[in-house]
Amino acid sequence: MMERNVYDHYGLYMREAFQAGAYAGFYTDHAAYLLVPDVMQKSDDWKEKLDWAAHLKWCGDDTIAEFVAPYTRGYSVPVDGEKQLLFQIPAKPVREHDPVSDGEALFRFHQLGKRLFPSSAVQPFSQRWCEWWETRLGQLENWYANVRKKASYSDMDKWFLHTFPYYIGRTENAIQWVKETAWEMGAGEEPGCVSHFCFTPNTWITIAENNASVKLPSDWLYDHPSRDVAEWLRYVLTDGDTKAASQFLSDYQHEYELSPLACQLVFGRLLFPYYFMERVEQTYLRETTSEYDQALADLQAMWEKEPEHIEKLAVIANTSLSCGKDLPEWFITSLS
């Protein structure tokens, strides 16, 4: 079915299929391609992202995947029963002078990404973050109230009722920290850049060891660069890897140090329990599936590691980030 869809919509003959992270891909005789699910609500969203991609390539980033238009109008077409877009992967070999670390590569990407937006086009990023966090918290508070009304509790219900009050406090502290930072330092005074919805060490795709990692425009957005820095750190700190976190920050700041504002915004995002919010929702969705037991076990493991996680976060905040203001009192108390 996939081979037929690709030929019908693009006139390409698949030679070999492969999987690259979350994406299905294939080789033809001349190039490699990736299929990206269409999750955009409006076609204008894709137009904007593809315009950014074209501009960044013009600015010199030759590791960005090239959108391939289908024969029909629009951006996406049905492939294997799902609307997807096709991107051609640039066959760019790794050179000795290419960035060798995520930190340095991300910094360079952000510097290019700032060129797309005039310096006057600043936005209250922190306000947008807080509004979204408040919405997510409100949704879970409503769910918490409904769970408490149940006549009997599942194992997931019991775990959720036990842990959620703590995460309410952590979320409220994150919101307070970011709001105070915005008020004290003026969060609207720093420009944004092309960022990612959730940047991790796996966001940029590598399909061959001798090729540079490839950037897909699919999860790009306009935001403060501290968003990407924080989400990369969140990912590695989940495993308690403070060494990798410190090295990433050092590499990112190889040419320019993060501003005091950026450091505080990074810490604010790390205070927000993003993984808890996402995994609680996903675990409840899997409650009647074979994946439920493992999902619940992962949540329980995350809770057991929470004291260690907070300790590691404190290390980063006090050393590599140098936030420049006192950490929240509850945060310090939890370390004693």
Secondary structure, DSSP 8 states (H G I E B T S, - for coil): -HHHHHHHHH-----EEEEETTEEEEE-SS-EEEEEE---SSHHHHHHHHHHHHHHHHTT-TTB-EEE--SSSSS-EEETTEEEEEEEE---B--TTS--SHHHHHHHHHHHHHTTS-TT----HHHHHHHHHHHHHHHHHHHHHHHHT-SS--HHHHHHHHHHHHHHHHHHHHHHHHHHHHHHHTGGGS--EEEESS--TTSSB-SSTTB--BB-GGGEEEE-THHHHHHHHHHHHTTT-HHHHHHHHHHHTSSS---HHHHHHHHHHHHS-HHHHHHHHHHHHTTTSTTHHHHHHHHHHHHHTHHHHHHHHHHHIIIII--SS---HHHHHHH-
